[in-house]
Amino acid sequence: MSTTAIRDKLRGISFLDGLTDSAYHQLARLVTLVRYDTDEMLFEEGAPRSFLALVMSGAVAIEKQMNSRPTIRSTARAPARCSRPTCSSCEAKRCRT
C-alpha cells in the first residue's frame, strides 16, 4: 500500500486527531500494515512491547488472566465508517457531515 493510502487511513483514527499533515505523512512512512488471524495474540501480559498497534479494521480484545482464565477487560474497535453511499470522505477520515 502506498504512503498516501496509509496516510489517508491513519486520518480515520480519532486517537491521531490533531496531528499535522507532516506528522501524518511521517507516521505513514513508518507504519507496517499487518493482518492478524482471529484469536491471534498480539501482546502477552507482562511482556515488553515492541510495537504500537493501531486498529484499522475489526476489533482487538484486551484480556487479563484471572484464576487461570482469560477475562475480557476492554475491546478496541476500528473507526466506524459512514453508511451513506454519497459520502466520499469516510474512507480517508471520519465523516464530519
N, C-alpha and C positions, 0 to 999 in steps of 0.2 A: 504494500500500500504506500502511496506517495506521502511525503511530508505534508503536503497541502491537505490531503484527505484525512490524515491523522489529526492535524491541527483542527480541522472542521469538526471532527468527532469529539475532541477534547473540549471544544466550546460548549458542548451539550452537558458537561458535568458541572453541576452547581458548586461543588467543592472548589472549583477553579475560578469561579466568578471573581472578577476584579483584576485578573491578570491583564497585562498589556498585550498588544498584538505581538510585540517582540518576544515576550515571555512565552506565549502560546507557541510561537514558531520554534524557539529554542527547546522547549519541552518536547514538541513533536519530533524533533531531530534525535532526542534521547530515548523515546519510547520504543519498546519492543512489544508488538502485539502477540499475545499468547492465548490459545484456547485451551480450556481445561475440560476434562471429562466430568460427567456428573459424579458427585461424591469424591472427587479427587481433592486431596489435602493440599492447601497452599502453604500454610504455616503450622507448625506444631507448637503447642503451648509451651512456653519457656525457652524455645529455641531462638537464637539470634536471627533477626530479619536480614534478608539480603536484597529485598526489593520492596517497592511500594506498588500495591495493586489498585488500579482504578477500574471499576466495573463498567464495561461498555455495553454489555447485554447479559441478560439472565440475572441471577442472584447468587449471593455468597452467604452461607450460614456461618455465624460465629458461634462456636461451641466451647464449652468448658466441661472438663471431666468432673463428675461428682459421683462418688461411690462406684467408680469404675464404669460409669455410663455417661455418654455424652448428653449434655443438656444444651439446647439452643438458647443463646442469650440475646442474639440480635440477627437481623438479616439485612444485608446491603443489597439493594436492587439497582439495576441500570436506570438511567434517566428515562422518564416517560416521554413518549412521542405523541404529538398531536394526531388525533384521528381524522381531522378534517382533510379531505382529499385536495383542497385548493391551497393548503398551507405549504409553501415551499421552503420555509426557514427551518423547519423542525429537524431535518437531517443534520444541519450544521450547528444549531443551537436550540435552546428551549423556546417554545412558542411564546411570544410576548404579546400576541393579539387576542 
